[in-house]
Amino acid sequence: MLTTSQLHASLMDPVLDSLNFLNEIINRFPNAISFAPGAPNPTHLSNIDIGNYISKYVQYLREHRNLNQDQAQRLLCQYGPAQGLINDLIANALRNDKSIDVSPSAIVITVGAQEAMLITLRALFISSRYQLAVVNPCFVGILGAARLLNIDVIGIEETEAGIDLKRLEEACHIARQNNQPIRALYVAPDYSNPAGTVLTLEARQQLLDIAEQQDFYILEDNAYGFTSPLGEEIPSLKALDINKRVIFIGTFAKICLPGARVGYVIADQLVDEENGRSHLLSKDLATIKSMVTVNTSPICQALVGGMLLEYGGSISALERARSTLYQNNLTILLNALTRRLATNTSLMQAISWSQPKGGFFVRMRLPVAADMALLELSASKYGVLWTPMSSFYVNNGGTHELRLSCSYLTPPQIEEGIDRLAAFLQNITDHDIKRSNNSEKCL
Amino acid sequence: MLTTSQLHASLMDPVLDSLNFLNEIINRFPNAISFAPGAPNPTHLSNIDIGNYISKYVQYLREHRNLNQDQAQRLLCQYGPAQGLINDLIANALRNDKSIDVSPSAIVITVGAQEAMLITLRALFISSRYQLAVVNPCFVGILGAARLLNIDVIGIEETEAGIDLKRLEEACHIARQNNQPIRALYVAPDYSNPAGTVLTLEARQQLLDIAEQQDFYILEDNAYGFTSPLGEEIPSLKALDINKRVIFIGTFAKICLPGARVGYVIADQLVDEENGRSHLLSKDLATIKSMVTVNTSPICQALVGGMLLEYGGSISALERARSTLYQNNLTILLNALTRRLATNTSLMQAISWSQPKGGFFVRMRLPVAADMALLELSASKYGVLWTPMSSFYVNNGGTHELRLSCSYLTPPQIEEGIDRLAAFLQNITDHDIKRSNNSEKCL
């Protein structure tokens, strides 16, 4: 019998443990209305004609790669280049839609954004001294990838403007003094998961300056960029990246489908070779990828490529076709919260919540600990699920906060869910008020 | 500018460098007949009706999971469980076809065998002291995965019976004395890549005993098991594995298609938990996988599942449908070698080659170094490509050997290729004889 309690200890951490526990609770209450999942809305996943999209890409291959039908179809069934197949389509779309001007060879197509994170960390963290900084709270996928590679992580607090830049600079100084320099910062500047905050344009420019001064790289996760309200999009860090400090991670999980498992990473940095020449960092990422998954399924790439082609090769057009639903859901969620909670004076003294203009997530502060025990009460007695924010903190934090996601539900479910949440909140704040009254009496 | 010459050094090793160089040569001579690629034959990849196979699996989901058409189709488009979707189909096939009796929950579906190797190594190598033993020469994918995780590798020489078991036992003793125990042995017991050798039944049983005595795990790579001639199949190590020492890695790249990127790993070992309970190692592998690729594309799993269902859910039936072509190609290759080389007495004194009954690979020994310079000569002057065996050795070795793969070519290409190879061999052995005559004169 394997005695790998060590194994457990080496791979699990409080964040991942709590997410496992969270999933268990969610599974135990299948009839509860769940504001927990940040997954794409099921409506967008109905009637996806996989064969049709793949055919569309096969047609593109015939026209642009000088292949006949059989050769083009066979290309999808074989192994493919580690760097990817649809790099040209993505490079064109990024140039036209996002003011990101890179060559197809600077892009590596990955098995979702998760693999992009893993291979990027593996390429950058060539010394065990290096630390990874993350905006805290942060997406658990990056913590998992860092854990897998035994990379130390330091959390930099999120602020209204996105990130505490002063604290980041201090952390860089201290880390260098301790001979444990910060090699990279992970940040999702647009409607981040879980907190839903947006990095202002000014903060983006300051962050790029700091990266250059303090000599670290920025891993920009763009997963929720597409949910920006029309006309309020802020250029990505990569679009502003004069000094090639930014490695950009994109995903098609939200705008096409998660089931394809297709993401990508842009790494147009130059890497010096010993012979005096240089090559793009993307080449090293592709080599690392070949040790992880060999190559991303060409069939899945064709499916995503076909969807892109369906929208004239435009990522923005594809994004707009998806973002309306989330904008609408978010508005319904925020309105329902206001309608059900804002008129209740005693409740409003006890709780508060964010008012994001985009993204999937609303963050709510409670007067009591929003922990697993409270979630279990919420699920069992009130039939409503949410995510404790503490699950996303590197160090202790967010103990009294919860995350509500609007992405997975229908408008009627959101309305009904907020009704249930209101009843739940009324109950716990009543209890809380009683409890604090009691404790005052005890004093 | 990134100064990551260190990055390069930390990830590349002589094996991977030489394979990159090999690919460069292959790409420079597109019109040469290439015995280099071990990829599946293109014939098997024509006319794969992706949509039809996916529909077949959707139908299966409707019948066996109580889903309607829309739910079943949507299931493929969403995220899925990290452990996989088609575990039940594979568990049934392994029980019926391979005498491997494990529950679906002991299986993790991976993005090809490569990801299976990576996550298995990450789970087992929880101490940096541990060493990985590999049968030498060996498949480069396992070396890449070990390199990515900074795992030290020790090579154990291959023999006629498969592996030098005496040397393996000695290595275990020495490693333990040096406080660097061998944690696992990687072996492909059936027509291994690159050497094409087969572990006898007796050697398999001895190996299992040694694993138990010396306390290591066996990573069994089954990629070429399907090429065994009918009636000559030897039970897999996993089928003989009474003490749960074997972690079995399977792939659908060769029997279905590489483009789906679907493999799997069986890990039915019990892992002790701190609370006194235990769980299957597969659960830990799934957790690690969630940090690498989240989950294997359900669409790709459905495609492979549909192909399995097309063959009545039988892996063996699927294998037989593919193996005939490779058996035929191998016979043609071996006959052509005999016809063109065996009658040439001077050549036969200088060279020799293996006579495998299955697999993709023939190994040939030359009187001169089969290095990149010789390959370049072979490609440029004779229009024939092969793989230097030294590419597959952990330590120096195989310098005078080359690998011929029969998998990717048509019978006429094999005939023509061996004609060219014969001319090339005639030339180099003539030169070699002249050279050795000259050197004798010099003495």
Interface residues (C-beta under 8 A of the other chain):
Chain A: M1 L2 T3 T4 S5 Q6 L7 H8 S10 L11 M12 L16 A39 P40 P42 L45 S46 N47 I48 I50 G51 I54 D70 Q73 R74 L76 C77 Q78 Y79 G80 V111 G112 Q114 E115 L118 R122 A123 L124 I126 S127 G141 G144 A145 R147 L148 K244 A253 L257 P258 G259 A260 R261 Q269 L270 V271 D272 E273 E274 S278 L281 D284 T287 I288 S290 M291 V292 T293 V294 N295 T296 S297 P298 I299 C300 L303
Chain B: M1 L2 T3 T4 S5 Q6 L7 H8 S10 L11 M12 L16 A39 P40 P42 L45 S46 N47 I48 I50 G51 I54 D70 Q73 R74 L76 C77 Q78 Y79 G80 V111 G112 Q114 E115 L118 R122 A123 L124 I126 S127 G141 G144 A145 R147 L148 K244 A253 L257 P258 G259 A260 R261 Q269 L270 V271 D272 E273 E274 S278 L281 D284 T287 I288 S290 M291 V292 T293 V294 N295 T296 S297 P298 I299 C300 L303
